[in-house]
Amino acid sequence: MKEPNEAKKLTLIQITGMENHQILDQTSLMNSMDEAELNLLFNYFKQEYNDQSIIRKLLKKGYDETKAMQMISEARGLYTGYVLKKKAQREIVFGSLWMVGGIIGTLANIGLIFWGAILFGFIQCSKGIFNYRNNL
């Protein structure tokens, strides 16, 4: 039997289309909801339901209103953080590609300096790194 304070592993593959190796540790969700409930809420968030619609759906499934509001609050924070982290990762990748492409274009010695692409890539990559570190 698991210890009550043991961290729970929650996979988000079916919900957000994330890769199989991405797993989140969430100790705060251990006592309030299980993985199936979290998956349900993430599906609602992904479909852009508002909180009142989600509460109505949870009430139909037999949850009381207080529990439904608590579940939504906890799950929304987790979902928002994860979405922001994924956005930051995309900014890092595309910023790096722009920067490297600008450097390669400049080094190809075709008579142009691609300073705009280098600067844009640097700014986007830096922004992504900053946002990623703030959403850990």
FENVEN-V414461 format. One line per field, one symbol per residue. ss: DSSP state (a for helix, b for strand, c for the rest). psi: psi as a letter, one per 20 degrees, with the letter a starting at -180 (. if undefined). burial: 1 if it has 9 or more other C-alpha atoms within 8 Angstrom, else 0. A space follows every 10 residues. Layout:
ss: ???
psi: ???
burial: ???
//
This chain:
ss: ccccccccbb bcaaaacccc ccbbbccccc ccccaaaaaa aaaaaacccc aaaaaaaaaa ccccaaaaaa aaaaaaaaaa aaaaaaaaaa aaaaaaaaaa aaaaaaaccc ccccaaaaaa aaaaaaaaaa aaaacc
psi: qqqhjppppo qkghgjkrqh ioqppnhhig ihqrhggggg ghggghjkqr hhggggghhh ijqrhggghg gggghggggg ghghghghgg hgghgggggg ghgghgiilj jqplhghggg gggggggggg hghij.
burial: 0000000101 1110110100 0110011011 0010000110 1111110010 0001100110 0010000110 1101110010 1101101111 1111111111 1110110000 0001001111 1111111110 110010
//
